[in-house]
Amino acid sequence: MPRFPVDPDISRAQTISTEVYNNPAIYSEALEKMFATSWQYIGDTGRVPDPGSIYPFTLLDGSLNEPLVLTRDKESALHCLSNVCTHRGNLVAYEPCQSSQLRCKYHGRVFDLAGQFQFMPEFKEVVGFPCADDHLKQLPLFRWGKLLFTALHPKADPDAVFGDVIRRVSWLPMDQLRHRPDLSTVWNVEASWALYCENYLEGFHIPFVHGGLSTVLDYGNYTTELFRYSSLQLGIGKKGDTCFELPPESPDYGKQVAGYYFWVFPNMMFNFYPWGLSFNLVEPTGVNTCRVTFVVYTYDESKLGAGAGSGLDQVELEDEEVVNNVQKGVRSRFYRHGRYSVTREQGTHHFHRLLSEFLG
């Protein structure tokens, strides 16, 4: 019996326990059981554009706090490595740079850009050295177009996690994505990461919260599809709105699709519009706080500012106001569980089922 049961029958189910949003011990457990075992976005190939490129970063800064480094070796192969020296634990790379090797500034241990130990001064007397543990840990790296993902201890392979999403929009020019930092933003939200995700996972609130978005989406034809570790909300545009020009091989050919809203467990949202991708990453920073990063990529800038993909900052502010207030509400002594709309909250129910599964 799960600790936080959610009935598989949505018509009978109650929402997951509020402990998931409020209990510090459950929050710490979720970091290890969900975030350390799931695939996470780590930027794009633009971070390491040339052979010899080195890009250190922290995976989920403020929660997992795992020091990692992206490298591109002389053969142009990409690697995601632990950024911790296997001698005494110093960080190997401090800032983005160009080099033919990784050299620890503490005692001079040297690794190649694939993380293999190369040299260590004053160590010739050490017995059994070097061994496998003296190499930098190499993490799995998954690439979708220009987007990069890694996992510390992956519970599922990339196809199980991303496959349904990739196949649905296989015709998109993912290799042509252009990062637009000028359009990208970071929001600090006073609510649990899980509350932010579950708000995203249903279109039920759109007519009540998002007046502008509601004018361009056909709410009556808004649908949700569920996959093993992801889901899709298909936004159908109203007549005359900016929509995708879908190829015949698309399963949605003939539909007026204004937006594809994919969620990937536990904390990634891929919002595809005719102009490009608004990628949202929800990073936990505390029991009741999270950081939401909007990363914008374009492939047809002539369509920017039109249709469902316009006014994204306004949509975020509207969502943030609601989620902040829900966080206050789920602390109440009088609220423990709610119920689901069978027709409108399938995505939230699916998310809660995954939370229950991963928390054991």
C-alpha positions in Angstrom: 0.0 0.0 0.0 1.5 3.4 -1.0 2.1 5.9 1.8 0.3 8.5 -0.3 -2.3 6.5 -2.2 -4.2 8.0 -5.2 -6.9 5.8 -6.6 -6.3 4.9 -10.3 -10.0 5.5 -11.0 -10.1 9.3 -11.4 -13.8 9.4 -10.7 -13.3 7.9 -7.2 -9.8 9.4 -6.4 -8.9 12.0 -3.9 -6.0 14.4 -4.5 -2.7 13.5 -2.9 -2.0 14.3 0.7 -0.9 17.9 1.6 2.1 16.4 3.3 3.7 16.3 -0.1 3.6 20.1 -0.3 4.4 20.9 3.4 6.5 18.2 5.1 10.3 18.9 5.1 11.1 15.2 5.4 9.0 14.4 2.4 10.6 17.2 0.4 14.1 15.9 1.2 12.9 12.4 0.2 11.5 13.6 -3.1 14.8 15.2 -4.0 16.5 11.8 -3.8 13.7 9.6 -5.1 12.4 11.8 -7.9 15.0 14.5 -8.9 18.2 12.4 -8.5 16.6 9.6 -10.5 15.0 11.6 -13.3 16.3 13.2 -16.5 17.0 16.9 -16.1 17.6 19.7 -18.6 21.2 21.1 -18.5 21.1 23.6 -21.3 22.0 23.2 -25.0 24.9 22.6 -27.2 25.7 26.3 -27.3 27.3 26.0 -23.9 30.1 23.9 -25.4 30.2 25.0 -29.0 33.8 24.0 -30.0 36.3 21.2 -29.3 38.0 22.1 -26.0 34.9 23.9 -24.6 34.4 23.4 -20.8 31.2 24.5 -19.0 30.8 23.9 -15.2 27.4 24.1 -13.6 25.4 23.0 -10.6 22.5 20.6 -11.2 19.4 22.0 -9.5 21.2 24.7 -7.6 19.4 25.1 -4.3 18.2 21.5 -3.9 20.4 18.7 -5.4 23.4 21.0 -5.6 25.4 18.5 -7.7 28.6 20.0 -9.3 28.8 18.9 -12.9 30.7 19.9 -16.0 29.9 19.7 -19.7 32.9 19.2 -22.1 33.5 18.8 -25.8 36.6 16.8 -26.5 39.0 17.2 -29.5 36.9 14.7 -31.5 33.9 17.0 -30.8 32.2 14.3 -28.6 30.1 15.7 -25.7 30.5 14.6 -22.1 28.7 15.3 -18.9 31.1 14.6 -15.9 31.3 15.0 -12.2 33.1 18.3 -11.5 34.7 16.9 -8.3 38.4 15.9 -8.3 38.9 12.3 -7.3 41.8 13.2 -5.0 40.5 15.5 -2.3 37.1 16.7 -3.6 38.0 20.1 -5.0 36.0 21.5 -7.9 37.9 20.8 -11.1 36.5 23.6 -13.3 35.6 26.9 -11.8 34.3 28.8 -14.9 33.6 28.3 -18.6 36.8 28.1 -20.6 38.7 26.5 -23.4 41.4 23.8 -22.7 42.7 20.5 -23.9 42.4 19.1 -20.4 40.8 19.4 -16.9 43.4 20.3 -14.3 42.6 20.5 -10.6 44.0 23.8 -9.1 44.5 22.2 -5.7 47.2 19.5 -6.3 47.5 19.4 -10.0 45.6 16.2 -10.9 44.9 16.1 -14.6 42.0 14.5 -16.6 41.2 14.5 -20.3 37.9 16.0 -21.5 36.2 12.6 -21.3 37.0 12.5 -17.6 39.8 9.9 -17.8 42.7 10.3 -15.3 45.9 11.4 -17.0 48.5 12.5 -14.4 49.1 13.2 -10.7 52.3 14.6 -9.2 54.0 13.0 -6.2 51.9 9.8 -6.4 54.3 7.2 -7.9 54.7 5.5 -4.5 50.9 5.0 -4.1 50.0 1.3 -4.4 47.3 0.3 -6.9 47.1 3.8 -8.4 45.5 4.8 -10.6 42.3 2.7 -10.6 38.8 3.1 -12.0 37.8 5.3 -9.0 40.4 7.9 -10.1 38.5 8.8 -13.2 35.8 11.5 -13.1 32.3 10.0 -13.0 30.8 10.1 -16.4 27.0 10.7 -16.4 24.6 9.7 -19.2 23.9 12.4 -21.7 20.8 12.6 -23.9 20.5 15.0 -26.7 17.3 16.1 -28.5 18.2 18.5 -31.3 20.3 21.1 -29.5 18.8 20.4 -26.0 20.8 18.4 -23.5 19.7 16.3 -20.5 21.4 14.2 -17.9 20.4 12.1 -14.9 22.4 11.3 -11.7 20.9 7.8 -11.2 18.3 7.3 -14.0 15.4 5.1 -13.2 14.2 5.0 -16.8 16.0 5.2 -20.2 15.6 8.3 -22.3 13.1 6.7 -24.8 10.7 5.8 -22.0 10.8 9.4 -20.7 11.0 11.5 -23.9 10.0 9.1 -26.7 6.3 9.8 -26.8 7.0 13.6 -26.9 9.7 13.3 -29.6 7.6 11.1 -31.9 4.6 13.3 -31.6 6.5 16.4 -32.9 9.2 14.6 -34.9 8.7 17.0 -37.8 9.8 20.1 -35.8 13.3 21.5 -36.7 14.9 20.9 -33.3 18.4 21.3 -34.8 17.5 24.8 -35.9 16.5 26.1 -32.4 18.0 29.5 -31.6 18.3 30.4 -28.0 16.9 33.9 -27.1 18.2 34.9 -23.7 16.6 38.3 -24.2 13.2 36.6 -24.0 14.1 34.2 -21.3 13.2 34.9 -17.6 13.5 33.5 -14.1 10.7 33.6 -11.6 10.9 32.9 -7.9 7.7 31.4 -6.7 6.5 31.1 -3.1 5.0 27.7 -3.5 5.9 24.0 -3.7 7.4 22.9 -7.0 4.6 20.2 -7.1 1.8 22.8 -6.8 3.3 24.7 -9.8 3.5 21.5 -11.9 -0.1 20.4 -11.1 -1.4 23.8 -12.0 0.3 23.5 -15.4 -1.1 20.1 -15.9 -4.8 21.1 -16.4 -6.5 23.5 -18.7 -9.5 23.6 -16.3 -8.4 27.0 -14.9 -7.8 28.7 -18.3 -11.2 30.4 -18.6 -11.0 31.6 -15.0 -7.4 32.7 -14.7 -6.1 33.4 -18.2 -8.4 35.8 -20.0 -6.0 36.6 -22.8 -5.1 33.0 -23.5 -8.7 32.0 -23.4 -9.5 34.2 -26.4 -7.1 32.3 -28.7 -7.7 28.7 -27.5 -10.8 26.6 -28.2 -11.5 25.5 -24.7 -14.2 23.0 -25.8 -11.6 21.1 -27.9 -8.8 21.3 -25.4 -7.6 17.7 -24.7 -5.1 15.9 -22.5 -3.3 12.7 -23.4 -1.3 10.6 -20.9 1.9 8.7 -21.4 4.1 6.8 -18.9 6.3 9.7 -17.8 4.8 12.6 -19.7 1.5 14.1 -20.9 0.3 16.3 -23.6 -2.3 19.1 -23.5 -3.3 19.9 -27.1 -4.3 23.5 -27.5 -6.6 24.0 -30.5 -6.8 27.5 -31.9 -9.9 29.4 -32.9 -10.6 30.1 -36.5 -8.2 32.6 -38.0 -5.6 32.3 -35.1 -1.9 31.6 -35.7 -1.6 27.8 -35.8 0.9 25.2 -36.9 1.2 24.2 -40.6 1.2 20.5 -39.9 2.8 18.0 -42.3 0.7 15.0 -43.5 2.8 12.6 -41.4 1.7 14.4 -38.2 -1.0 12.5 -36.2 -2.7 15.9 -35.7 -2.8 16.7 -39.4 -6.0 18.6 -40.2 -6.3 20.1 -36.7 -5.9 23.8 -35.9 -3.1 23.3 -33.3 -2.1 26.5 -31.6 0.1 24.9 -29.0 1.6 21.6 -27.9 2.0 21.6 -24.1 4.1 18.7 -23.1 5.0 17.9 -19.5 7.9 15.5 -18.7 8.2 14.1 -15.2 8.9 15.5 -12.8 9.5 19.2 -13.6 9.9 20.0 -17.3 7.4 21.7 -19.6 7.9 21.9 -23.4 5.5 24.5 -24.9 5.8 24.4 -28.7 4.2 27.2 -30.7 4.4 28.1 -34.4 7.4 30.4 -33.6 9.4 28.0 -31.4 9.7 26.6 -27.9 9.1 28.1 -24.5 10.8 25.6 -22.2 9.9 25.8 -18.5 12.0 24.3 -15.8 10.6 24.1 -12.3 13.4 23.8 -9.8 12.7 23.1 -6.1 14.5 25.5 -3.8 12.7 24.7 -0.5 9.7 22.9 0.9 7.4 25.8 -0.1 9.5 27.6 -2.7 10.6 27.0 -6.3 12.4 28.7 -9.2 10.7 28.7 -12.6 13.0 29.3 -15.6 11.5 30.2 -18.9 14.0 29.4 -21.7 12.9 30.6 -25.1 14.1 29.1 -28.4 12.9 30.2 -31.8 12.8 28.7 -35.3 10.3 31.1 -37.0 10.6 34.6 -35.5 8.1 36.0 -38.0 5.3 34.5 -35.8 6.5 35.8 -32.5 3.9 37.8 -30.6 0.9 36.0 -32.2 -1.5 33.3 -31.1 -1.3 31.1 -27.9 2.5 31.8 -27.6 2.1 35.5 -27.0 2.0 37.2 -23.6 3.8 34.5 -21.8 4.9 36.7 -19.0 1.4 37.7 -18.3 0.3 34.1 -18.2 3.1 33.3 -15.7 2.1 36.2 -13.4 -1.5 34.9 -13.5 -0.4 31.4 -12.7 2.0 32.6 -9.9 -0.8 34.5 -8.2 -3.0 31.4 -8.1 -0.3 29.0 -7.0 1.0 31.3 -4.2 -2.5 31.4 -2.8 -3.0 27.6 -3.2 0.2 27.1 -1.1 -1.4 29.2 1.7 -4.5 27.1 1.4 -2.9 23.7 1.6 -1.4 24.7 4.9 -4.9 24.9 6.3 -5.9 22.7 9.2 -9.2 22.1 7.4 -7.9 21.0 4.0 -6.5 17.5 3.4 -7.8 16.3 0.0 -9.9 17.4 -3.0 -11.4 15.6 -5.9 -10.7 15.6 -9.7 -12.7 16.7 -12.6 -12.9 13.6 -14.7 -12.9 15.5 -18.0 -10.4 18.3 -17.1 -7.9 17.1 -14.5 -6.5 13.9 -16.0 -3.0 15.4 -16.1 -3.0 16.4 -12.4 -4.3 13.0 -11.5 -1.6 11.3 -13.5 1.1 13.5 -11.8 -0.2 12.6 -8.4 -0.1 8.9 -9.3 3.6 9.3 -10.2 4.3 11.2 -7.0 2.7 8.3 -5.1 4.7 5.8 -7.0 8.1 7.5 -6.6 7.6 8.2 -2.9 6.9 4.5 -2.4 
